[in-house]
């Protein structure tokens, strides 16, 4: 690896730490849920339980909405630093507060951090990476997300003590859930410190005509990644607006981005993480078996995201998206049929792990890569924010609809619905999804805009 490439890897890994905190913050609340509900006295109030679980989601929507315009106005680097501050404040406050309202305010702050990081991290990485490794670099963001998810699952399991022992249960209720949130302060503080050592995105600098700062970037980063931004950035105005994004010139590529973003959520895989208890209990497992299976799915998620780091540059984005949509459609049809036939045990776990594995090497990382690649420099900030907002809307609707769908249609009908969605997405991607592998951002702008 050449020195200039080492620098690119360094700044991409620092930016990708936003993904790690995104994954941890998103999942940690699931392990803390039984204990903070007892502490706050909301275990018998479904409404307040829903408030506690959804506050961060609202923050995600707000963070995604403000990320694009703020990134175009103030730069990518300052926004990454802001997201690190939000994660740190949220982690400390969520575990510290004894008041339920303040607890939710802290969760909202963390949600804003998630929304900002989920939009900014992949965009920043794409803008500083040379074309021949851009897919791998952006996939690092998804890698850190799944590592954060697995870390939260392991931390929750290690901190939760035997609930059959009164003293242990009391510790869970008074301190255990707090430490689950406080554990996030370590990577959050590291992310905050390291964010001061990364440069501004070369695309943003050229958009702002900051020539002197560009010279410093050129002396440190990969010249090829900077050169490919030169021509397109010259044509970019200082800022972009939603009216520009909705113009006929960009309407087609915006539709593609929105469908990709929403489909990543509505393919159904995230319900396995959010509602693992219902899924594994419905498959015949007790509580101990449920926790073990949750960790197994987390390990599979990490392992096959590593696979994606290799395949995304070898097989290409379009191929992996088609494999993801088609593969999940087949697996969900089989899984729904198994629920319908009331099959239980290892077969169900194998199907769930297979679904997680397919998602981890396809739709999980490739979605973020495509969103960071397909939009022209002129509208990338606002477009990424818009698609990230749509992604979180998809996440909200998926999360809130699953219990109702499961109650009305049963597990079999619910997974058959997800199978149908995957089939429809496969047809759309077959006709509309381009191959972006190995192409510069300038080439993609000419092809897609």
Kinemage of the C-alpha trace (Angstrom):
@kinemage 1
@onewidth
@group {chain A} dominant
@subgroup {mainchain}
@vectorlist {calphas} color= white
{ca unk a 1} P 0.000 0.000 0.000
{ca unk a 2} L 1.388 3.383 -0.970
{ca unk a 3} L 1.611 6.202 1.612
{ca unk a 4} L -1.081 8.243 -0.118
{ca unk a 5} L -3.429 5.259 -0.042
{ca unk a 6} L -2.685 4.775 3.644
{ca unk a 7} L -3.923 8.296 4.256
{ca unk a 8} L -7.114 7.597 2.303
{ca unk a 9} L -7.707 4.449 4.363
{ca unk a 10} L -7.116 6.405 7.574
{ca unk a 11} L -9.593 9.180 6.850
{ca unk a 12} L -12.177 6.684 5.567
{ca unk a 13} L -11.894 4.614 8.756
{ca unk a 14} L -12.304 7.707 10.914
{ca unk a 15} L -15.413 8.713 8.980
{ca unk a 16} L -16.733 5.152 9.160
{ca unk a 17} L -16.666 5.335 12.961
{ca unk a 18} L -19.901 7.253 12.556
{ca unk a 19} L -21.315 4.006 11.194
{ca unk a 20} L -20.059 2.042 14.215
{ca unk a 21} L -21.820 4.438 16.596
{ca unk a 22} L -24.878 4.347 14.347
{ca unk a 23} L -25.035 0.536 14.673
{ca unk a 24} L -24.356 0.469 18.417
{ca unk a 25} L -26.813 3.243 19.294
{ca unk a 26} L -29.485 1.667 17.117
{ca unk a 27} L -29.359 -1.775 18.761
{ca unk a 28} L -28.278 -1.141 22.374
{ca unk a 29} L -31.744 -0.011 23.430
{ca unk a 30} L -33.134 -3.490 22.713
{ca unk a 31} L -31.049 -5.047 25.491
{ca unk a 32} L -31.735 -2.181 27.899
{ca unk a 33} L -35.478 -2.138 27.206
{ca unk a 34} L -36.710 -4.665 29.833
{ca unk a 35} L -34.763 -2.918 32.595
{ca unk a 36} L -35.298 0.802 31.942
{ca unk a 37} L -39.008 0.094 31.504
{ca unk a 38} L -39.130 -1.241 35.067
{ca unk a 39} L -36.982 1.649 36.325
{ca unk a 40} L -39.244 4.297 34.778
{ca unk a 41} L -42.418 2.352 35.611
{ca unk a 42} L -43.634 2.056 32.019
{ca unk a 43} L -43.689 -1.742 31.716
{ca unk a 44} L -47.511 -1.667 31.699
{ca unk a 45} L -47.829 1.288 29.313
{ca unk a 46} L -47.510 0.334 25.620
{ca unk a 47} L -47.767 4.006 24.615
{ca unk a 48} L -44.814 5.107 26.742
{ca unk a 49} L -42.850 2.028 25.656
{ca unk a 50} L -43.430 3.062 22.071
{ca unk a 51} L -42.311 6.611 22.854
{ca unk a 52} L -39.034 5.350 24.347
{ca unk a 53} L -38.345 3.103 21.350
{ca unk a 54} L -39.276 5.655 18.688
{ca unk a 55} L -37.717 8.868 20.031
{ca unk a 56} L -34.384 8.109 18.370
{ca unk a 57} L -36.225 7.410 15.097
{ca unk a 58} L -37.648 10.924 15.151
{ca unk a 59} L -34.141 12.233 15.757
{ca unk a 60} L -32.899 10.225 12.767
{ca unk a 61} L -35.427 11.928 10.507
{ca unk a 62} L -34.405 15.370 11.776
{ca unk a 63} L -30.694 14.590 11.397
{ca unk a 64} L -31.183 13.306 7.865
{ca unk a 65} L -33.196 16.397 6.896
{ca unk a 66} L -30.574 18.890 8.061
{ca unk a 67} L -27.478 16.940 7.002
{ca unk a 68} L -27.513 17.733 3.279
{ca unk a 69} L -28.003 21.493 3.397
{ca unk a 70} L -25.645 21.838 6.367
{ca unk a 71} L -22.948 19.768 4.633
{ca unk a 72} L -23.160 21.923 1.498
{ca unk a 73} L -22.995 25.114 3.543
{ca unk a 74} L -20.490 24.285 6.293
{ca unk a 75} L -18.632 21.287 4.886
{ca unk a 76} L -18.532 17.536 5.464
{ca unk a 77} L -15.853 17.523 8.183
{ca unk a 78} L -17.623 19.885 10.652
{ca unk a 79} L -20.806 17.819 10.373
{ca unk a 80} L -18.925 14.620 11.196
{ca unk a 81} L -17.521 16.345 14.283
{ca unk a 82} L -21.009 17.507 15.251
{ca unk a 83} L -22.359 13.963 14.929
{ca unk a 84} L -19.554 12.709 17.210
{ca unk a 85} L -20.514 15.329 19.805
{ca unk a 86} L -24.178 14.302 19.583
{ca unk a 87} L -23.308 10.625 20.078
{ca unk a 88} L -21.155 11.435 23.116
{ca unk a 89} L -23.772 13.668 24.763
{ca unk a 90} L -26.524 11.133 24.092
{ca unk a 91} L -24.555 8.179 25.492
{ca unk a 92} L -23.773 10.010 28.721
{ca unk a 93} L -27.209 11.570 29.142
{ca unk a 94} L -29.275 8.473 28.333
{ca unk a 95} L -27.564 6.488 31.070
{ca unk a 96} L -27.458 9.371 33.551
{ca unk a 97} L -30.978 10.802 33.617
{ca unk a 98} L -33.554 9.540 36.111
{ca unk a 99} L -36.357 11.514 34.488
{ca unk a 100} L -38.199 9.813 31.627
{ca unk a 101} L -38.562 13.040 29.635
{ca unk a 102} L -34.850 13.817 29.856
{ca unk a 103} L -34.088 10.197 28.954
{ca unk a 104} L -36.064 10.634 25.737
{ca unk a 105} L -34.419 13.971 24.979
{ca unk a 106} L -31.033 12.236 25.214
{ca unk a 107} L -32.261 9.471 22.898
{ca unk a 108} L -33.518 12.110 20.440
{ca unk a 109} L -30.071 13.758 20.430
{ca unk a 110} L -28.487 10.388 19.639
{ca unk a 111} L -31.017 9.894 16.850
{ca unk a 112} L -30.016 13.206 15.277
{ca unk a 113} L -26.416 11.974 15.393
{ca unk a 114} L -27.447 8.764 13.630
{ca unk a 115} L -29.294 10.722 10.926
{ca unk a 116} L -26.335 13.019 10.290
{ca unk a 117} L -23.734 10.232 10.323
{ca unk a 118} L -25.781 7.915 8.096
{ca unk a 119} L -25.947 10.637 5.419
{ca unk a 120} L -22.474 12.136 5.796
{ca unk a 121} L -20.146 9.175 6.372
{ca unk a 122} L -20.731 7.332 3.054
{ca unk a 123} L -20.831 10.596 1.100
{ca unk a 124} L -17.546 11.819 2.577
{ca unk a 125} L -15.867 8.457 1.965
{ca unk a 126} L -17.004 8.382 -1.670
{ca unk a 127} L -15.674 11.893 -2.254
{ca unk a 128} L -12.178 11.215 -0.879
{ca unk a 129} L -11.704 7.718 -2.385
{ca unk a 130} L -10.222 6.920 -5.831
{ca unk a 131} L -12.591 5.156 -8.218
{ca unk a 132} L -10.893 1.733 -8.191
{ca unk a 133} L -11.416 1.263 -4.423
{ca unk a 134} L -14.390 3.549 -3.815
{ca unk a 135} L -16.868 0.694 -3.414
{ca unk a 136} L -14.661 -1.042 -0.865
{ca unk a 137} L -14.108 2.179 1.036
{ca unk a 138} L -17.819 3.041 1.241
{ca unk a 139} L -18.527 -0.549 2.293
{ca unk a 140} L -16.279 0.058 5.299
{ca unk a 141} L -19.088 2.243 6.608
{ca unk a 142} L -21.492 -0.700 6.501
{ca unk a 143} L -18.809 -2.892 8.066
{ca unk a 144} L -18.532 -0.584 11.040
{ca unk a 145} L -22.339 -0.453 11.322
{ca unk a 146} L -22.593 -4.229 11.690
{ca unk a 147} L -19.610 -4.292 14.064
{ca unk a 148} L -21.442 -1.710 16.159
{ca unk a 149} L -24.576 -3.869 16.092
{ca unk a 150} L -22.643 -6.963 17.187
{ca unk a 151} L -20.823 -4.973 19.877
{ca unk a 152} L -24.143 -3.767 21.301
{ca unk a 153} L -25.533 -7.328 21.286
{ca unk a 154} L -22.466 -8.657 23.110
{ca unk a 155} L -22.353 -5.770 25.616
{ca unk a 156} L -26.055 -6.234 26.383
{ca unk a 157} L -25.574 -9.960 26.931
{ca unk a 158} L -22.523 -9.473 29.182
{ca unk a 159} L -24.049 -6.705 31.303
{ca unk a 160} L -27.459 -8.319 31.790
{ca unk a 161} L -27.258 -10.482 34.911
{ca unk a 162} L -29.333 -13.535 35.854
{ca unk a 163} L -32.897 -12.253 36.144
{ca unk a 164} L -33.889 -15.181 38.403
{ca unk a 165} L -31.697 -13.784 41.215
{ca unk a 166} L -33.273 -10.838 43.017
{ca unk a 167} L -30.003 -8.987 43.655
{ca unk a 168} L -28.942 -9.382 40.020
{ca unk a 169} L -32.309 -8.199 38.766
{ca unk a 170} L -32.073 -5.136 41.002
{ca unk a 171} L -28.643 -4.362 39.531
{ca unk a 172} L -30.102 -4.669 36.027
{ca unk a 173} L -32.853 -2.191 36.876
{ca unk a 174} L -30.711 0.367 38.715
{ca unk a 175} L -27.338 0.269 36.917
{ca unk a 176} L -27.127 -2.428 34.245
{ca unk a 177} L -29.139 -0.610 31.579
{ca unk a 178} L -27.191 2.597 32.280
{ca unk a 179} L -23.842 0.941 31.564
{ca unk a 180} L -25.218 -0.418 28.289
{ca unk a 181} L -25.593 3.185 27.114
{ca unk a 182} L -22.452 4.498 28.828
{ca unk a 183} L -20.293 1.921 27.017
{ca unk a 184} L -20.914 3.938 23.850
{ca unk a 185} L -18.974 6.908 25.229
{ca unk a 186} L -15.637 5.168 24.543
{ca unk a 187} L -15.965 4.915 20.719
{ca unk a 188} L -17.904 8.210 20.630
{ca unk a 189} L -15.098 10.097 22.361
{ca unk a 190} L -12.525 8.431 20.074
{ca unk a 191} L -14.535 9.430 17.002
{ca unk a 192} L -14.756 13.003 18.291
{ca unk a 193} L -10.996 13.224 18.889
{ca unk a 194} L -10.063 11.685 15.524
{ca unk a 195} L -12.507 13.872 13.580
{ca unk a 196} L -10.165 16.819 14.117
{ca unk a 197} L -7.381 15.016 12.202
{ca unk a 198} L -9.223 14.368 8.928
{ca unk a 199} L -9.298 16.892 6.042
{ca unk a 200} L -12.299 18.417 4.371
{ca unk a 201} L -13.763 16.657 1.336
{ca unk a 202} L -12.024 17.725 -1.905
{ca unk a 203} L -15.401 17.965 -3.636
{ca unk a 204} L -16.654 20.450 -1.060
{ca unk a 205} L -13.424 22.463 -1.208
{ca unk a 206} L -13.659 22.821 -4.969
{ca unk a 207} L -17.321 23.711 -4.699
{ca unk a 208} L -16.308 26.508 -2.333
{ca unk a 209} L -13.293 27.481 -4.456
{ca unk a 210} L -10.930 26.981 -1.571
{ca unk a 211} L -7.803 26.539 -3.689
{ca unk a 212} L -5.245 26.978 -0.922
{ca unk a 213} L -6.722 24.262 1.254
{ca unk a 214} L -6.900 21.999 -1.791
{ca unk a 215} L -3.100 22.151 -2.094
{ca unk a 216} L -2.774 20.721 1.408
{ca unk a 217} L -5.156 17.906 0.494
{ca unk a 218} L -3.249 17.078 -2.693
{ca unk a 219} L -0.001 16.724 -0.757
{ca unk a 220} L -1.576 14.152 1.583
{ca unk a 221} L -4.318 12.240 -0.242
{ca unk a 222} L -4.515 10.184 -3.421
{ca unk a 223} L -4.053 12.512 -6.431
{ca unk a 224} L -6.304 10.383 -8.652
{ca unk a 225} L -9.270 10.690 -6.307
{ca unk a 226} L -8.855 14.469 -6.268
{ca unk a 227} L -8.283 14.839 -9.992
{ca unk a 228} L -11.503 13.060 -10.911
{ca unk a 229} L -13.484 15.641 -8.940
{ca unk a 230} L -11.868 18.604 -10.681
{ca unk a 231} L -14.009 18.967 -13.766
{ca unk a 232} L -17.386 18.169 -12.237
{ca unk a 233} L -16.768 20.430 -9.262
{ca unk a 234} L -15.972 23.355 -11.523
{ca unk a 235} L -19.480 23.096 -12.870
{ca unk a 236} L -21.073 22.950 -9.400
{ca unk a 237} L -22.602 25.966 -7.749
{ca unk a 238} L -21.909 26.849 -4.153
{ca unk a 239} L -25.057 25.199 -2.921
{ca unk a 240} L -28.013 23.196 -4.136
{ca unk a 241} L -31.683 23.305 -3.272
{ca unk a 242} L -34.584 20.886 -3.274
{ca unk a 243} L -36.032 22.616 -6.347
{ca unk a 244} L -32.841 21.758 -8.241
{ca unk a 245} L -33.065 18.154 -7.092
{ca unk a 246} L -36.669 17.880 -8.308
{ca unk a 247} L -35.919 19.344 -11.741
{ca unk a 248} L -36.421 17.101 -14.807
{ca unk a 249} L -32.644 16.770 -15.177
{ca unk a 250} L -32.256 14.856 -11.926
{ca unk a 251} L -35.736 13.365 -11.455
{ca unk a 252} L -34.829 9.954 -12.845
{ca unk a 253} L -31.703 9.470 -10.743
{ca unk a 254} L -33.568 10.758 -7.657
{ca unk a 255} L -36.272 8.124 -8.172
{ca unk a 256} L -33.589 5.451 -8.421
{ca unk a 257} L -31.980 6.648 -5.187
{ca unk a 258} L -35.285 6.780 -3.308
{ca unk a 259} L -36.305 3.268 -4.366
{ca unk a 260} L -32.893 1.848 -3.413
{ca unk a 261} L -32.991 3.595 -0.020
{ca unk a 262} L -36.523 2.548 0.926
{ca unk a 263} L -36.044 -0.995 -0.378
{ca unk a 264} L -33.009 -1.512 1.849
{ca unk a 265} L -35.433 -1.214 4.785
{ca unk a 266} L -38.556 -2.743 3.277
{ca unk a 267} L -36.724 -5.869 2.157
{ca unk a 268} L -37.630 -6.895 5.731
{ca unk a 269} L -34.262 -7.934 7.124
{ca unk a 270} L -34.171 -5.324 9.885
{ca unk a 271} L -37.250 -6.775 11.566
{ca unk a 272} L -35.065 -9.762 12.452
{ca unk a 273} L -32.925 -7.427 14.581
{ca unk a 274} L -35.750 -5.289 15.943
{ca unk a 275} L -38.156 -8.144 16.689
{ca unk a 276} L -35.779 -11.047 17.275
{ca unk a 277} L -37.743 -12.162 20.315
{ca unk a 278} L -41.015 -12.593 18.413
{ca unk a 279} L -39.308 -14.289 15.463
{ca unk a 280} L -37.242 -16.815 17.429
{ca unk a 281} L -39.917 -17.518 20.043
{ca unk a 282} L -42.324 -18.110 17.173
{ca unk a 283} L -39.778 -20.575 15.796
{ca unk a 284} L -39.892 -22.555 19.053
{ca unk a 285} L -36.933 -21.206 21.072
{ca unk a 286} L -36.879 -20.254 24.743
{ca unk a 287} L -35.302 -17.039 26.100
{ca unk a 288} L -31.777 -18.488 26.404
{ca unk a 289} L -31.946 -19.874 22.879
{ca unk a 290} L -33.211 -16.514 21.649
{ca unk a 291} L -30.164 -14.618 23.000
{ca unk a 292} L -27.771 -17.176 21.512
{ca unk a 293} L -29.475 -16.961 18.124
{ca unk a 294} L -29.353 -13.151 18.213
{ca unk a 295} L -25.571 -13.264 18.657
{ca unk a 296} L -25.324 -15.863 15.860
{ca unk a 297} L -27.155 -13.517 13.478
{ca unk a 298} L -24.841 -10.681 14.547
{ca unk a 299} L -21.755 -12.780 13.784
{ca unk a 300} L -23.146 -13.754 10.373
{ca unk a 301} L -23.845 -10.086 9.701
{ca unk a 302} L -20.202 -9.170 10.341
{ca unk a 303} L -18.674 -12.127 8.478
{ca unk a 304} L -20.632 -11.574 5.268
{ca unk a 305} L -20.083 -7.833 5.346
{ca unk a 306} L -16.376 -8.717 5.138
{ca unk a 307} L -17.280 -10.789 2.063
{ca unk a 308} L -18.889 -7.668 0.583
{ca unk a 309} L -15.606 -5.760 0.860
{ca unk a 310} L -14.150 -8.210 -1.667
{ca unk a 311} L -17.132 -8.845 -3.933
{ca unk a 312} L -18.275 -5.239 -4.388
{ca unk a 313} L -15.294 -4.438 -6.626
{ca unk a 314} L -15.181 -7.910 -8.232
{ca unk a 315} L -18.834 -8.563 -8.968
{ca unk a 316} L -20.107 -4.991 -9.179
{ca unk a 317} L -22.930 -3.065 -7.535
{ca unk a 318} L -25.726 -4.022 -9.929
{ca unk a 319} L -25.013 -7.762 -9.668
{ca unk a 320} L -24.970 -7.688 -5.873
{ca unk a 321} L -28.220 -5.702 -5.685
{ca unk a 322} L -29.926 -8.251 -7.940
{ca unk a 323} L -28.547 -11.141 -5.865
{ca unk a 324} L -29.810 -9.457 -2.717
{ca unk a 325} L -33.331 -8.787 -3.990
{ca unk a 326} L -33.713 -12.186 -5.673
{ca unk a 327} L -32.062 -14.181 -2.899
{ca unk a 328} L -34.072 -12.588 -0.098
{ca unk a 329} L -37.278 -13.011 -2.089
{ca unk a 330} L -36.660 -16.767 -2.299
{ca unk a 331} L -35.553 -17.130 1.345
{ca unk a 332} L -38.555 -15.190 2.671
{ca unk a 333} L -40.945 -17.291 0.606
{ca unk a 334} L -39.420 -20.458 2.079
{ca unk a 335} L -39.387 -18.964 5.584
{ca unk a 336} L -43.053 -17.965 5.314
{ca unk a 337} L -43.910 -21.471 4.115
{ca unk a 338} L -42.087 -22.985 7.106
{ca unk a 339} L -44.079 -20.792 9.490
{ca unk a 340} L -47.260 -21.806 7.655
{ca unk a 341} L -46.383 -25.492 8.067
{ca unk a 342} L -45.430 -24.831 11.732
{ca unk a 343} L -41.882 -26.086 11.293
{ca unk a 344} L -39.511 -25.185 14.134
{ca unk a 345} L -35.915 -25.532 15.316
{ca unk a 346} L -32.577 -25.439 13.513
{ca unk a 347} L -34.067 -25.127 10.012
{ca unk a 348} L -35.660 -21.805 10.963
{ca unk a 349} L -32.398 -20.498 12.397
{ca unk a 350} L -30.560 -21.570 9.242
{ca unk a 351} L -33.034 -19.675 7.050
{ca unk a 352} L -32.814 -16.534 9.186
{ca unk a 353} L -28.988 -16.648 9.204
{ca unk a 354} L -29.012 -17.151 5.415
{ca unk a 355} L -31.246 -14.099 4.993
{ca unk a 356} L -28.941 -12.014 7.203
{ca unk a 357} L -25.894 -13.251 5.260
{ca unk a 358} L -27.393 -12.350 1.873
{ca unk a 359} L -28.385 -8.905 3.120
{ca unk a 360} L -24.964 -8.285 4.690
{ca unk a 361} L -23.051 -8.926 1.456
{ca unk a 362} L -25.506 -7.176 -0.866
{ca unk a 363} L -28.217 -4.689 0.073
{ca unk a 364} L -26.608 -3.575 3.344
{ca unk a 365} L -23.325 -2.148 2.010
{ca unk a 366} L -24.172 -1.717 -1.676
{ca unk a 367} L -27.118 0.593 -1.004
{ca unk a 368} L -24.857 3.136 0.720
{ca unk a 369} L -22.249 2.795 -2.032
{ca unk a 370} L -24.752 3.435 -4.810
{ca unk a 371} L -26.332 6.385 -3.028
{ca unk a 372} L -22.898 7.953 -2.597
{ca unk a 373} L -22.014 7.392 -6.273
{ca unk a 374} L -25.044 8.025 -8.459
{ca unk a 375} L -25.666 11.715 -7.717
{ca unk a 376} L -23.738 14.550 -9.406
{ca unk a 377} L -21.508 16.729 -7.243
{ca unk a 378} L -23.905 19.636 -7.611
{ca unk a 379} L -26.743 17.890 -5.763
{ca unk a 380} L -24.962 15.146 -3.819
{ca unk a 381} L -25.416 16.770 -0.418
{ca unk a 382} L -29.144 17.447 -0.685
{ca unk a 383} L -29.750 14.205 -2.609
{ca unk a 384} L -28.001 12.057 -0.001
{ca unk a 385} L -29.977 13.799 2.744
{ca unk a 386} L -33.250 13.265 0.888
{ca unk a 387} L -32.582 9.574 0.259
{ca unk a 388} L -31.357 9.045 3.816
{ca unk a 389} L -34.537 10.699 5.070
{ca unk a 390} L -36.557 8.335 2.861
{ca unk a 391} L -34.541 5.399 4.209
{ca unk a 392} L -35.400 6.340 7.788
{ca unk a 393} L -39.053 6.821 6.864
{ca unk a 394} L -38.893 3.297 5.450
{ca unk a 395} L -37.301 2.105 8.682
{ca unk a 396} L -40.028 3.774 10.774
{ca unk a 397} L -42.868 2.324 8.736
{ca unk a 398} L -41.248 -1.126 8.716
{ca unk a 399} L -40.707 -1.076 12.481
{ca unk a 400} L -44.210 0.088 13.306
{ca unk a 401} L -46.025 -2.068 10.745
{ca unk a 402} L -44.446 -5.425 11.639
{ca unk a 403} L -46.426 -6.067 14.869
{ca unk a 404} L -49.733 -5.280 13.154
{ca unk a 405} L -48.869 -7.316 10.055
{ca unk a 406} L -47.706 -10.189 12.221
{ca unk a 407} L -50.947 -10.091 14.215
{ca unk a 408} L -53.203 -9.956 11.157
{ca unk a 409} L -51.293 -12.072 8.627
{ca unk a 410} L -49.235 -14.247 10.947
{ca unk a 411} L -45.508 -14.815 10.514
{ca unk a 412} L -46.093 -16.734 7.289
{ca unk a 413} L -48.137 -13.995 5.620
{ca unk a 414} L -45.760 -11.277 6.793
{ca unk a 415} L -42.700 -12.922 5.253
{ca unk a 416} L -44.646 -13.656 2.063
{ca unk a 417} L -45.356 -9.888 1.837
{ca unk a 418} L -41.624 -9.181 2.181
{ca unk a 419} L -40.940 -11.816 -0.479
{ca unk a 420} L -43.306 -10.036 -2.868
{ca unk a 421} L -41.634 -6.681 -2.183
{ca unk a 422} L -38.249 -8.225 -2.979
{ca unk a 423} L -39.580 -9.658 -6.237
{ca unk a 424} L -40.929 -6.261 -7.321
{ca unk a 425} L -37.644 -4.584 -6.393
{ca unk a 426} L -35.718 -7.187 -8.396
{ca unk a 427} L -37.672 -6.238 -11.539
{ca unk a 428} L -37.129 -2.508 -10.920
{ca unk a 429} L -33.393 -2.935 -10.320
{ca unk a 430} L -33.056 -5.154 -13.392
{ca unk a 431} L -34.383 -2.338 -15.598
{ca unk a 432} L -33.065 0.750 -13.800
{ca unk a 433} L -29.975 0.024 -11.683
{ca unk a 434} L -26.702 0.997 -13.449
{ca unk a 435} L -23.277 -0.531 -12.918
{ca unk a 436} L -20.992 2.026 -11.254
{ca unk a 437} L -17.956 -0.193 -10.569
{ca unk a 438} L -14.633 1.368 -11.567
{ca unk a 439} L -16.129 4.578 -12.944
{ca unk a 440} L -15.116 8.036 -11.769
{ca unk a 441} L -17.707 10.351 -10.283
{ca unk a 442} L -17.321 12.515 -13.400
{ca unk a 443} L -18.156 9.589 -15.699
{ca unk a 444} L -21.176 8.642 -13.601
{ca unk a 445} L -22.432 12.208 -13.670
{ca unk a 446} L -22.338 12.239 -17.485
{ca unk a 447} L -24.149 8.883 -17.692
{ca unk a 448} L -26.864 9.381 -15.075
{ca unk a 449} L -27.683 13.114 -15.054
